């Protein structure tokens, strides 16, 4: 196995163990780290797709 991949898996396993593999707790920890980081996170609304070519429907 690749050394880098093995290291990533080891870190992921240890991180999961810290929270009892509780995804809600892991997610909250990530969100807290984002808040502490001081970066502004922006969520934009989805953009509408504007077709550039007329495509007949039902073909």
PDBQT receptor file of N, H, CA, C and O in Angstrom, charges set to zero:
ATOM      1  N   UNK A   1       0.853  -1.181   0.000  1.00  0.00    +0.000 N 
ATOM      2  CA  UNK A   1       0.000   0.000   0.000  1.00  0.00    +0.000 C 
ATOM      3  C   UNK A   1       0.899   1.244   0.000  1.00  0.00    +0.000 C 
ATOM      4  O   UNK A   1       1.971   1.247   0.604  1.00  0.00    +0.000 OA
ATOM      5  N   UNK A   2       0.460   2.259  -0.661  1.00  0.00    +0.000 N 
ATOM      6  H   UNK A   2      -0.411   2.257  -1.152  1.00  0.00    +0.000 HD
ATOM      7  CA  UNK A   2       1.180   3.523  -0.729  1.00  0.00    +0.000 C 
ATOM      8  C   UNK A   2       1.325   4.120   0.675  1.00  0.00    +0.000 C 
ATOM      9  O   UNK A   2       0.366   4.123   1.447  1.00  0.00    +0.000 OA
ATOM     10  N   UNK A   3       2.503   4.620   1.005  1.00  0.00    +0.000 N 
ATOM     11  H   UNK A   3       3.282   4.619   0.378  1.00  0.00    +0.000 HD
ATOM     12  CA  UNK A   3       2.757   5.190   2.331  1.00  0.00    +0.000 C 
ATOM     13  C   UNK A   3       1.844   6.379   2.640  1.00  0.00    +0.000 C 
ATOM     14  O   UNK A   3       1.365   6.525   3.765  1.00  0.00    +0.000 OA
ATOM     15  N   UNK A   4       1.610   7.216   1.646  1.00  0.00    +0.000 N 
ATOM     16  H   UNK A   4       1.999   7.097   0.733  1.00  0.00    +0.000 HD
ATOM     17  CA  UNK A   4       0.753   8.390   1.851  1.00  0.00    +0.000 C 
ATOM     18  C   UNK A   4      -0.679   7.951   2.151  1.00  0.00    +0.000 C 
ATOM     19  O   UNK A   4      -1.316   8.472   3.066  1.00  0.00    +0.000 OA
ATOM     20  N   UNK A   5      -1.169   7.005   1.387  1.00  0.00    +0.000 N 
ATOM     21  H   UNK A   5      -0.651   6.582   0.644  1.00  0.00    +0.000 HD
ATOM     22  CA  UNK A   5      -2.520   6.495   1.596  1.00  0.00    +0.000 C 
ATOM     23  C   UNK A   5      -2.650   5.853   2.977  1.00  0.00    +0.000 C 
ATOM     24  O   UNK A   5      -3.653   6.052   3.662  1.00  0.00    +0.000 OA
ATOM     25  N   UNK A   6      -1.653   5.093   3.383  1.00  0.00    +0.000 N 
ATOM     26  H   UNK A   6      -0.838   4.931   2.826  1.00  0.00    +0.000 HD
ATOM     27  CA  UNK A   6      -1.667   4.470   4.707  1.00  0.00    +0.000 C 
ATOM     28  C   UNK A   6      -1.706   5.530   5.798  1.00  0.00    +0.000 C 
ATOM     29  O   UNK A   6      -2.419   5.374   6.789  1.00  0.00    +0.000 OA
ATOM     30  N   UNK A   7      -0.951   6.601   5.628  1.00  0.00    +0.000 N 
ATOM     31  H   UNK A   7      -0.371   6.728   4.823  1.00  0.00    +0.000 HD
ATOM     32  CA  UNK A   7      -0.933   7.687   6.616  1.00  0.00    +0.000 C 
ATOM     33  C   UNK A   7      -2.285   8.386   6.689  1.00  0.00    +0.000 C 
ATOM     34  O   UNK A   7      -2.770   8.683   7.781  1.00  0.00    +0.000 OA
ATOM     35  N   UNK A   8      -2.895   8.652   5.537  1.00  0.00    +0.000 N 
ATOM     36  H   UNK A   8      -2.500   8.411   4.651  1.00  0.00    +0.000 HD
ATOM     37  CA  UNK A   8      -4.217   9.292   5.512  1.00  0.00    +0.000 C 
ATOM     38  C   UNK A   8      -5.233   8.413   6.226  1.00  0.00    +0.000 C 
ATOM     39  O   UNK A   8      -6.034   8.909   7.019  1.00  0.00    +0.000 OA
ATOM     40  N   UNK A   9      -5.209   7.133   5.957  1.00  0.00    +0.000 N 
ATOM     41  H   UNK A   9      -4.559   6.729   5.314  1.00  0.00    +0.000 HD
ATOM     42  CA  UNK A   9      -6.158   6.211   6.600  1.00  0.00    +0.000 C 
ATOM     43  C   UNK A   9      -5.923   6.140   8.105  1.00  0.00    +0.000 C 
ATOM     44  O   UNK A   9      -6.882   6.068   8.874  1.00  0.00    +0.000 OA
ATOM     45  N   UNK A  10      -4.665   6.160   8.538  1.00  0.00    +0.000 N 
ATOM     46  H   UNK A  10      -3.886   6.219   7.914  1.00  0.00    +0.000 HD
ATOM     47  CA  UNK A  10      -4.349   6.128   9.968  1.00  0.00    +0.000 C 
ATOM     48  C   UNK A  10      -4.880   7.377  10.655  1.00  0.00    +0.000 C 
ATOM     49  O   UNK A  10      -5.471   7.292  11.732  1.00  0.00    +0.000 OA
ATOM     50  N   UNK A  11      -4.672   8.536  10.038  1.00  0.00    +0.000 N 
ATOM     51  H   UNK A  11      -4.193   8.605   9.164  1.00  0.00    +0.000 HD
ATOM     52  CA  UNK A  11      -5.155   9.804  10.601  1.00  0.00    +0.000 C 
ATOM     53  C   UNK A  11      -6.678   9.819  10.638  1.00  0.00    +0.000 C 
ATOM     54  O   UNK A  11      -7.271  10.232  11.634  1.00  0.00    +0.000 OA
ATOM     55  N   UNK A  12      -7.313   9.372   9.558  1.00  0.00    +0.000 N 
ATOM     56  H   UNK A  12      -6.831   9.037   8.748  1.00  0.00    +0.000 HD
ATOM     57  CA  UNK A  12      -8.778   9.333   9.506  1.00  0.00    +0.000 C 
ATOM     58  C   UNK A  12      -9.341   8.433  10.601  1.00  0.00    +0.000 C 
ATOM     59  O   UNK A  12     -10.326   8.784  11.251  1.00  0.00    +0.000 OA
ATOM     60  N   UNK A  13      -8.728   7.292  10.803  1.00  0.00    +0.000 N 
ATOM     61  H   UNK A  13      -7.928   7.007  10.275  1.00  0.00    +0.000 HD
ATOM     62  CA  UNK A  13      -9.175   6.358  11.839  1.00  0.00    +0.000 C 
ATOM     63  C   UNK A  13      -9.027   6.979  13.233  1.00  0.00    +0.000 C 
ATOM     64  O   UNK A  13      -9.931   6.871  14.061  1.00  0.00    +0.000 OA
ATOM     65  N   UNK A  14      -7.899   7.620  13.484  1.00  0.00    +0.000 N 
ATOM     66  H   UNK A  14      -7.165   7.708  12.811  1.00  0.00    +0.000 HD
ATOM     67  CA  UNK A  14      -7.679   8.255  14.789  1.00  0.00    +0.000 C 
ATOM     68  C   UNK A  14      -8.666   9.400  15.021  1.00  0.00    +0.000 C 
ATOM     69  O   UNK A  14      -9.168   9.575  16.131  1.00  0.00    +0.000 OA
ATOM     70  N   UNK A  15      -8.940  10.170  13.981  1.00  0.00    +0.000 N 
ATOM     71  H   UNK A  15      -8.532  10.027  13.079  1.00  0.00    +0.000 HD
ATOM     72  CA  UNK A  15      -9.892  11.284  14.091  1.00  0.00    +0.000 C 
ATOM     73  C   UNK A  15     -11.294  10.757  14.398  1.00  0.00    +0.000 C 
ATOM     74  O   UNK A  15     -12.001  11.313  15.238  1.00  0.00    +0.000 OA
ATOM     75  N   UNK A  16     -11.686   9.696  13.722  1.00  0.00    +0.000 N 
ATOM     76  H   UNK A  16     -11.112   9.245  13.039  1.00  0.00    +0.000 HD
ATOM     77  CA  UNK A  16     -12.985   9.090  13.976  1.00  0.00    +0.000 C 
ATOM     78  C   UNK A  16     -13.094   8.549  15.391  1.00  0.00    +0.000 C 
ATOM     79  O   UNK A  16     -14.129   8.705  16.039  1.00  0.00    +0.000 OA
ATOM     80  N   UNK A  17     -12.039   7.916  15.873  1.00  0.00    +0.000 N 
ATOM     81  H   UNK A  17     -11.198   7.790  15.347  1.00  0.00    +0.000 HD
ATOM     82  CA  UNK A  17     -12.034   7.368  17.227  1.00  0.00    +0.000 C 
ATOM     83  C   UNK A  17     -12.224   8.459  18.280  1.00  0.00    +0.000 C 
ATOM     84  O   UNK A  17     -12.867   8.231  19.304  1.00  0.00    +0.000 OA
ATOM     85  N   UNK A  18     -11.661   9.651  18.028  1.00  0.00    +0.000 N 
ATOM     86  H   UNK A  18     -11.138   9.837  17.196  1.00  0.00    +0.000 HD
ATOM     87  CA  UNK A  18     -11.806  10.758  18.991  1.00  0.00    +0.000 C 
ATOM     88  C   UNK A  18     -13.265  11.075  19.276  1.00  0.00    +0.000 C 
ATOM     89  O   UNK A  18     -13.604  11.537  20.366  1.00  0.00    +0.000 OA
ATOM     90  N   UNK A  19     -14.132  10.828  18.294  1.00  0.00    +0.000 N 
ATOM     91  H   UNK A  19     -13.857  10.454  17.408  1.00  0.00    +0.000 HD
ATOM     92  CA  UNK A  19     -15.549  11.186  18.418  1.00  0.00    +0.000 C 
ATOM     93  C   UNK A  19     -16.444   9.946  18.438  1.00  0.00    +0.000 C 
ATOM     94  O   UNK A  19     -17.653  10.053  18.232  1.00  0.00    +0.000 OA
ATOM     95  N   UNK A  20     -15.866   8.787  18.681  1.00  0.00    +0.000 N 
ATOM     96  H   UNK A  20     -14.884   8.700  18.848  1.00  0.00    +0.000 HD
ATOM     97  CA  UNK A  20     -16.649   7.562  18.710  1.00  0.00    +0.000 C 
ATOM     98  C   UNK A  20     -17.323   7.280  17.384  1.00  0.00    +0.000 C 
ATOM     99  O   UNK A  20     -18.374   6.641  17.341  1.00  0.00    +0.000 OA
ATOM    100  N   UNK A  21     -16.735   7.745  16.318  1.00  0.00    +0.000 N 
ATOM    101  H   UNK A  21     -15.881   8.265  16.353  1.00  0.00    +0.000 HD
ATOM    102  CA  UNK A  21     -17.254   7.595  14.957  1.00  0.00    +0.000 C 
ATOM    103  C   UNK A  21     -18.670   8.170  14.805  1.00  0.00    +0.000 C 
ATOM    104  O   UNK A  21     -19.448   7.731  13.958  1.00  0.00    +0.000 OA
ATOM    105  N   UNK A  22     -18.980   9.161  15.646  1.00  0.00    +0.000 N 
ATOM    106  H   UNK A  22     -18.348   9.518  16.334  1.00  0.00    +0.000 HD
ATOM    107  CA  UNK A  22     -20.276   9.857  15.586  1.00  0.00    +0.000 C 
ATOM    108  C   UNK A  22     -20.160  10.963  14.543  1.00  0.00    +0.000 C 
ATOM    109  O   UNK A  22     -19.470  11.958  14.763  1.00  0.00    +0.000 OA
ATOM    110  N   UNK A  23     -20.841  10.787  13.399  1.00  0.00    +0.000 N 
ATOM    111  H   UNK A  23     -21.401   9.978  13.221  1.00  0.00    +0.000 HD
ATOM    112  CA  UNK A  23     -20.713  11.740  12.301  1.00  0.00    +0.000 C 
ATOM    113  C   UNK A  23     -21.180  13.131  12.683  1.00  0.00    +0.000 C 
ATOM    114  O   UNK A  23     -20.594  14.117  12.235  1.00  0.00    +0.000 OA
ATOM    115  N   UNK A  24     -22.220  13.238  13.500  1.00  0.00    +0.000 N 
ATOM    116  H   UNK A  24     -22.697  12.438  13.863  1.00  0.00    +0.000 HD
ATOM    117  CA  UNK A  24     -22.698  14.559  13.926  1.00  0.00    +0.000 C 
ATOM    118  C   UNK A  24     -21.622  15.270  14.747  1.00  0.00    +0.000 C 
ATOM    119  O   UNK A  24     -21.421  16.474  14.587  1.00  0.00    +0.000 OA
ATOM    120  N   UNK A  25     -20.935  14.545  15.619  1.00  0.00    +0.000 N 
ATOM    121  H   UNK A  25     -21.099  13.567  15.750  1.00  0.00    +0.000 HD
ATOM    122  CA  UNK A  25     -19.872  15.141  16.435  1.00  0.00    +0.000 C 
ATOM    123  C   UNK A  25     -18.675  15.530  15.568  1.00  0.00    +0.000 C 
ATOM    124  O   UNK A  25     -18.068  16.581  15.778  1.00  0.00    +0.000 OA
ATOM    125  N   UNK A  26     -18.341  14.694  14.608  1.00  0.00    +0.000 N 
ATOM    126  H   UNK A  26     -18.833  13.841  14.437  1.00  0.00    +0.000 HD
ATOM    127  CA  UNK A  26     -17.240  15.003  13.696  1.00  0.00    +0.000 C 
ATOM    128  C   UNK A  26     -17.571  16.250  12.894  1.00  0.00    +0.000 C 
ATOM    129  O   UNK A  26     -16.731  17.139  12.748  1.00  0.00    +0.000 OA
ATOM    130  N   UNK A  27     -18.793  16.321  12.374  1.00  0.00    +0.000 N 
ATOM    131  H   UNK A  27     -19.475  15.600  12.493  1.00  0.00    +0.000 HD
ATOM    132  CA  UNK A  27     -19.214  17.478  11.591  1.00  0.00    +0.000 C 
ATOM    133  C   UNK A  27     -19.161  18.746  12.437  1.00  0.00    +0.000 C 
ATOM    134  O   UNK A  27     -18.705  19.786  11.961  1.00  0.00    +0.000 OA
ATOM    135  N   UNK A  28     -19.619  18.672  13.679  1.00  0.00    +0.000 N 
ATOM    136  H   UNK A  28     -19.990  17.827  14.066  1.00  0.00    +0.000 HD
ATOM    137  CA  UNK A  28     -19.591  19.849  14.560  1.00  0.00    +0.000 C 
ATOM    138  C   UNK A  28     -18.154  20.287  14.823  1.00  0.00    +0.000 C 
ATOM    139  O   UNK A  28     -17.881  21.486  14.879  1.00  0.00    +0.000 OA
ATOM    140  N   UNK A  29     -17.240  19.350  14.983  1.00  0.00    +0.000 N 
ATOM    141  H   UNK A  29     -17.462  18.376  14.938  1.00  0.00    +0.000 HD
ATOM    142  CA  UNK A  29     -15.834  19.697  15.191  1.00  0.00    +0.000 C 
ATOM    143  C   UNK A  29     -15.272  20.418  13.971  1.00  0.00    +0.000 C 
ATOM    144  O   UNK A  29     -14.533  21.393  14.108  1.00  0.00    +0.000 OA
ATOM    145  N   UNK A  30     -15.623  19.940  12.781  1.00  0.00    +0.000 N 
ATOM    146  H   UNK A  30     -16.223  19.148  12.670  1.00  0.00    +0.000 HD
ATOM    147  CA  UNK A  30     -15.159  20.587  11.551  1.00  0.00    +0.000 C 
ATOM    148  C   UNK A  30     -15.719  22.002  11.460  1.00  0.00    +0.000 C 
ATOM    149  O   UNK A  30     -14.998  22.939  11.117  1.00  0.00    +0.000 OA
ATOM    150  N   UNK A  31     -17.011  22.153  11.769  1.00  0.00    +0.000 N 
ATOM    151  H   UNK A  31     -17.596  21.392  12.048  1.00  0.00    +0.000 HD
ATOM    152  CA  UNK A  31     -17.631  23.489  11.729  1.00  0.00    +0.000 C 
ATOM    153  C   UNK A  31     -16.957  24.427  12.726  1.00  0.00    +0.000 C 
ATOM    154  O   UNK A  31     -16.739  25.600  12.421  1.00  0.00    +0.000 OA
ATOM    155  N   UNK A  32     -16.628  23.928  13.904  1.00  0.00    +0.000 N 
ATOM    156  H   UNK A  32     -16.804  22.975  14.152  1.00  0.00    +0.000 HD
ATOM    157  CA  UNK A  32     -15.958  24.749  14.915  1.00  0.00    +0.000 C 
ATOM    158  C   UNK A  32     -14.579  25.189  14.423  1.00  0.00    +0.000 C 
ATOM    159  O   UNK A  32     -14.183  26.336  14.629  1.00  0.00    +0.000 OA
ATOM    160  N   UNK A  33     -13.862  24.297  13.785  1.00  0.00    +0.000 N 
ATOM    161  H   UNK A  33     -14.184  23.365  13.618  1.00  0.00    +0.000 HD
ATOM    162  CA  UNK A  33     -12.550  24.652  13.237  1.00  0.00    +0.000 C 
ATOM    163  C   UNK A  33     -12.693  25.706  12.140  1.00  0.00    +0.000 C 
ATOM    164  O   UNK A  33     -11.842  26.587  12.014  1.00  0.00    +0.000 OA
ATOM    165  N   UNK A  34     -13.764  25.623  11.345  1.00  0.00    +0.000 N 
ATOM    166  H   UNK A  34     -14.455  24.907  11.448  1.00  0.00    +0.000 HD
ATOM    167  CA  UNK A  34     -14.009  26.640  10.326  1.00  0.00    +0.000 C 
ATOM    168  C   UNK A  34     -14.251  27.999  10.979  1.00  0.00    +0.000 C 
ATOM    169  O   UNK A  34     -13.718  29.013  10.527  1.00  0.00    +0.000 OA
ATOM    170  N   UNK A  35     -15.059  28.017  12.048  1.00  0.00    +0.000 N 
ATOM    171  H   UNK A  35     -15.492  27.194  12.415  1.00  0.00    +0.000 HD
ATOM    172  CA  UNK A  35     -15.340  29.289  12.737  1.00  0.00    +0.000 C 
ATOM    173  C   UNK A  35     -14.072  29.871  13.350  1.00  0.00    +0.000 C 
ATOM    174  O   UNK A  35     -13.847  31.080  13.290  1.00  0.00    +0.000 OA
ATOM    175  N   UNK A  36     -13.251  29.016  13.935  1.00  0.00    +0.000 N 
ATOM    176  H   UNK A  36     -13.434  28.034  13.983  1.00  0.00    +0.000 HD
ATOM    177  CA  UNK A  36     -12.005  29.481  14.558  1.00  0.00    +0.000 C 
ATOM    178  C   UNK A  36     -11.007  29.963  13.513  1.00  0.00    +0.000 C 
ATOM    179  O   UNK A  36     -10.143  30.784  13.820  1.00  0.00    +0.000 OA
ATOM    180  N   UNK A  37     -11.112  29.470  12.294  1.00  0.00    +0.000 N 
ATOM    181  H   UNK A  37     -11.814  28.802  12.045  1.00  0.00    +0.000 HD
ATOM    182  CA  UNK A  37     -10.170  29.831  11.243  1.00  0.00    +0.000 C 
ATOM    183  C   UNK A  37     -10.283  31.274  10.794  1.00  0.00    +0.000 C 
ATOM    184  O   UNK A  37      -9.349  31.819  10.207  1.00  0.00    +0.000 OA
ATOM    185  N   UNK A  38     -11.427  31.900  11.065  1.00  0.00    +0.000 N 
ATOM    186  H   UNK A  38     -12.186  31.458  11.541  1.00  0.00    +0.000 HD
ATOM    187  CA  UNK A  38     -11.591  33.301  10.724  1.00  0.00    +0.000 C 
ATOM    188  C   UNK A  38     -11.918  33.566   9.268  1.00  0.00    +0.000 C 
ATOM    189  O   UNK A  38     -12.043  34.724   8.870  1.00  0.00    +0.000 OA
ATOM    190  N   UNK A  39     -12.060  32.535   8.471  1.00  0.00    +0.000 N 
ATOM    191  H   UNK A  39     -11.958  31.594   8.794  1.00  0.00    +0.000 HD
ATOM    192  CA  UNK A  39     -12.400  32.726   7.067  1.00  0.00    +0.000 C 
ATOM    193  C   UNK A  39     -13.912  32.877   6.929  1.00  0.00    +0.000 C 
ATOM    194  O   UNK A  39     -14.675  32.272   7.682  1.00  0.00    +0.000 OA
ATOM    195  N   UNK A  40     -14.330  33.675   5.980  1.00  0.00    +0.000 N 
ATOM    196  H   UNK A  40     -13.710  34.166   5.368  1.00  0.00    +0.000 HD
ATOM    197  CA  UNK A  40     -15.746  33.845   5.714  1.00  0.00    +0.000 C 
ATOM    198  C   UNK A  40     -16.180  32.773   4.720  1.00  0.00    +0.000 C 
ATOM    199  O   UNK A  40     -15.601  32.646   3.642  1.00  0.00    +0.000 OA
ATOM    200  N   UNK A  41     -17.195  32.011   5.087  1.00  0.00    +0.000 N 
ATOM    201  H   UNK A  41     -17.666  32.115   5.963  1.00  0.00    +0.000 HD
ATOM    202  CA  UNK A  41     -17.723  30.975   4.203  1.00  0.00    +0.000 C 
ATOM    203  C   UNK A  41     -19.033  31.473   3.621  1.00  0.00    +0.000 C 
ATOM    204  O   UNK A  41     -19.933  31.894   4.347  1.00  0.00    +0.000 OA
ATOM    205  N   UNK A  42     -19.124  31.419   2.322  1.00  0.00    +0.000 N 
ATOM    206  H   UNK A  42     -18.392  31.077   1.732  1.00  0.00    +0.000 HD
ATOM    207  CA  UNK A  42     -20.298  31.932   1.625  1.00  0.00    +0.000 C 
ATOM    208  C   UNK A  42     -20.985  30.771   0.920  1.00  0.00    +0.000 C 
ATOM    209  O   UNK A  42     -20.334  29.945   0.281  1.00  0.00    +0.000 OA
ATOM    210  N   UNK A  43     -22.302  30.720   1.043  1.00  0.00    +0.000 N 
ATOM    211  H   UNK A  43     -22.831  31.392   1.562  1.00  0.00    +0.000 HD
ATOM    212  CA  UNK A  43     -23.094  29.745   0.305  1.00  0.00    +0.000 C 
ATOM    213  C   UNK A  43     -23.928  30.508  -0.709  1.00  0.00    +0.000 C 
ATOM    214  O   UNK A  43     -24.761  31.337  -0.341  1.00  0.00    +0.000 OA
ATOM    215  N   UNK A  44     -23.705  30.230  -1.972  1.00  0.00    +0.000 N 
ATOM    216  H   UNK A  44     -23.028  29.557  -2.271  1.00  0.00    +0.000 HD
ATOM    217  CA  UNK A  44     -24.425  30.916  -3.036  1.00  0.00    +0.000 C 
ATOM    218  C   UNK A  44     -25.611  30.074  -3.481  1.00  0.00    +0.000 C 
ATOM    219  O   UNK A  44     -25.560  28.846  -3.415  1.00  0.00    +0.000 OA
ATOM    220  N   UNK A  45     -26.681  30.726  -3.935  1.00  0.00    +0.000 N 
ATOM    221  H   UNK A  45     -26.723  31.723  -3.988  1.00  0.00    +0.000 HD
ATOM    222  CA  UNK A  45     -27.820  29.962  -4.444  1.00  0.00    +0.000 C 
ATOM    223  C   UNK A  45     -27.430  29.268  -5.749  1.00  0.00    +0.000 C 
ATOM    224  O   UNK A  45     -26.533  29.729  -6.454  1.00  0.00    +0.000 OA
ATOM    225  N   UNK A  46     -28.096  28.172  -6.066  1.00  0.00    +0.000 N 
ATOM    226  H   UNK A  46     -28.825  27.798  -5.493  1.00  0.00    +0.000 HD
ATOM    227  CA  UNK A  46     -27.767  27.482  -7.316  1.00  0.00    +0.000 C 
ATOM    228  C   UNK A  46     -28.075  28.360  -8.523  1.00  0.00    +0.000 C 
ATOM    229  O   UNK A  46     -29.034  29.131  -8.522  1.00  0.00    +0.000 OA
ATOM    230  N   UNK A  47     -27.246  28.226  -9.546  1.00  0.00    +0.000 N 
ATOM    231  H   UNK A  47     -26.467  27.599  -9.547  1.00  0.00    +0.000 HD
ATOM    232  CA  UNK A  47     -27.472  28.980 -10.787  1.00  0.00    +0.000 C 
ATOM    233  C   UNK A  47     -28.377  28.182 -11.693  1.00  0.00    +0.000 C 
ATOM    234  O   UNK A  47     -28.306  26.954 -11.745  1.00  0.00    +0.000 OA
ATOM    235  N   UNK A  48     -29.224  28.891 -12.404  1.00  0.00    +0.000 N 
ATOM    236  H   UNK A  48     -29.281  29.888 -12.361  1.00  0.00    +0.000 HD
ATOM    237  CA  UNK A  48     -30.095  28.227 -13.362  1.00  0.00    +0.000 C 
ATOM    238  C   UNK A  48     -29.310  27.948 -14.633  1.00  0.00    +0.000 C 
ATOM    239  O   UNK A  48     -28.491  28.759 -15.066  1.00  0.00    +0.000 OA
ATOM    240  N   UNK A  49     -29.568  26.807 -15.214  1.00  0.00    +0.000 N 
ATOM    241  H   UNK A  49     -30.234  26.149 -14.862  1.00  0.00    +0.000 HD
ATOM    242  CA  UNK A  49     -28.913  26.436 -16.459  1.00  0.00    +0.000 C 
ATOM    243  C   UNK A  49     -29.699  27.048 -17.610  1.00  0.00    +0.000 C 
ATOM    244  O   UNK A  49     -30.911  26.864 -17.721  1.00  0.00    +0.000 OA
ATOM    245  N   UNK A  50     -28.999  27.769 -18.453  1.00  0.00    +0.000 N 
ATOM    246  H   UNK A  50     -28.015  27.919 -18.363  1.00  0.00    +0.000 HD
ATOM    247  CA  UNK A  50     -29.623  28.393 -19.608  1.00  0.00    +0.000 C 
ATOM    248  C   UNK A  50     -29.160  27.632 -20.841  1.00  0.00    +0.000 C 
ATOM    249  O   UNK A  50     -27.979  27.675 -21.186  1.00  0.00    +0.000 OA
ATOM    250  N   UNK A  51     -30.076  26.935 -21.511  1.00  0.00    +0.000 N 
ATOM    251  H   UNK A  51     -31.036  26.901 -21.230  1.00  0.00    +0.000 HD
ATOM    252  CA  UNK A  51     -29.652  26.170 -22.698  1.00  0.00    +0.000 C 
ATOM    253  C   UNK A  51     -29.154  27.098 -23.801  1.00  0.00    +0.000 C 
ATOM    254  O   UNK A  51     -29.723  28.162 -24.044  1.00  0.00    +0.000 OA
ATOM    255  N   UNK A  52     -28.097  26.677 -24.451  1.00  0.00    +0.000 N 
ATOM    256  H   UNK A  52     -27.635  25.813 -24.253  1.00  0.00    +0.000 HD
ATOM    257  CA  UNK A  52     -27.539  27.479 -25.543  1.00  0.00    +0.000 C 
ATOM    258  C   UNK A  52     -27.974  26.959 -26.897  1.00  0.00    +0.000 C 
ATOM    259  O   UNK A  52     -27.785  27.636 -27.908  1.00  0.00    +0.000 OA
ATOM    260  N   UNK A  53     -28.562  25.750 -26.936  1.00  0.00    +0.000 N 
ATOM    261  H   UNK A  53     -28.716  25.201 -26.115  1.00  0.00    +0.000 HD
ATOM    262  CA  UNK A  53     -29.004  25.138 -28.188  1.00  0.00    +0.000 C 
ATOM    263  C   UNK A  53     -30.400  24.584 -27.961  1.00  0.00    +0.000 C 
ATOM    264  O   UNK A  53     -30.675  23.999 -26.914  1.00  0.00    +0.000 OA
ATOM    265  N   UNK A  54     -31.285  24.766 -28.937  1.00  0.00    +0.000 N 
ATOM    266  H   UNK A  54     -31.061  25.242 -29.787  1.00  0.00    +0.000 HD
ATOM    267  CA  UNK A  54     -32.608  24.177 -28.849  1.00  0.00    +0.000 C 
ATOM    268  C   UNK A  54     -32.506  22.674 -29.084  1.00  0.00    +0.000 C 
ATOM    269  O   UNK A  54     -32.029  22.232 -30.129  1.00  0.00    +0.000 OA
ATOM    270  N   UNK A  55     -32.956  21.900 -28.109  1.00  0.00    +0.000 N 
ATOM    271  H   UNK A  55     -33.344  22.259 -27.260  1.00  0.00    +0.000 HD
ATOM    272  CA  UNK A  55     -32.926  20.442 -28.223  1.00  0.00    +0.000 C 
ATOM    273  C   UNK A  55     -34.368  19.962 -28.165  1.00  0.00    +0.000 C 
ATOM    274  O   UNK A  55     -35.067  20.224 -27.186  1.00  0.00    +0.000 OA
ATOM    275  N   UNK A  56     -34.824  19.259 -29.208  1.00  0.00    +0.000 N 
ATOM    276  H   UNK A  56     -34.256  19.047 -30.003  1.00  0.00    +0.000 HD
ATOM    277  CA  UNK A  56     -36.207  18.764 -29.180  1.00  0.00    +0.000 C 
ATOM    278  C   UNK A  56     -36.388  17.736 -28.066  1.00  0.00    +0.000 C 
ATOM    279  O   UNK A  56     -35.558  16.845 -27.885  1.00  0.00    +0.000 OA
ATOM    280  N   UNK A  57     -37.485  17.873 -27.325  1.00  0.00    +0.000 N 
ATOM    281  H   UNK A  57     -38.160  18.596 -27.472  1.00  0.00    +0.000 HD
ATOM    282  CA  UNK A  57     -37.786  16.942 -26.246  1.00  0.00    +0.000 C 
ATOM    283  C   UNK A  57     -38.512  15.733 -26.790  1.00  0.00    +0.000 C 
ATOM    284  O   UNK A  57     -39.239  15.829 -27.779  1.00  0.00    +0.000 OA
ATOM    285  N   UNK A  58     -38.316  14.595 -26.148  1.00  0.00    +0.000 N 
ATOM    286  H   UNK A  58     -37.726  14.518 -25.345  1.00  0.00    +0.000 HD
ATOM    287  CA  UNK A  58     -39.027  13.381 -26.531  1.00  0.00    +0.000 C 
ATOM    288  C   UNK A  58     -38.442  12.660 -27.713  1.00  0.00    +0.000 C 
ATOM    289  O   UNK A  58     -39.113  11.820 -28.313  1.00  0.00    +0.000 OA
ATOM    290  N   UNK A  59     -37.227  12.958 -28.063  1.00  0.00    +0.000 N 
ATOM    291  H   UNK A  59     -36.682  13.640 -27.576  1.00  0.00    +0.000 HD
ATOM    292  CA  UNK A  59     -36.605  12.289 -29.212  1.00  0.00    +0.000 C 
ATOM    293  C   UNK A  59     -35.767  11.140 -28.727  1.00  0.00    +0.000 C 
ATOM    294  O   UNK A  59     -35.154  10.440 -29.533  1.00  0.00    +0.000 OA
TER     295      UNK A  59
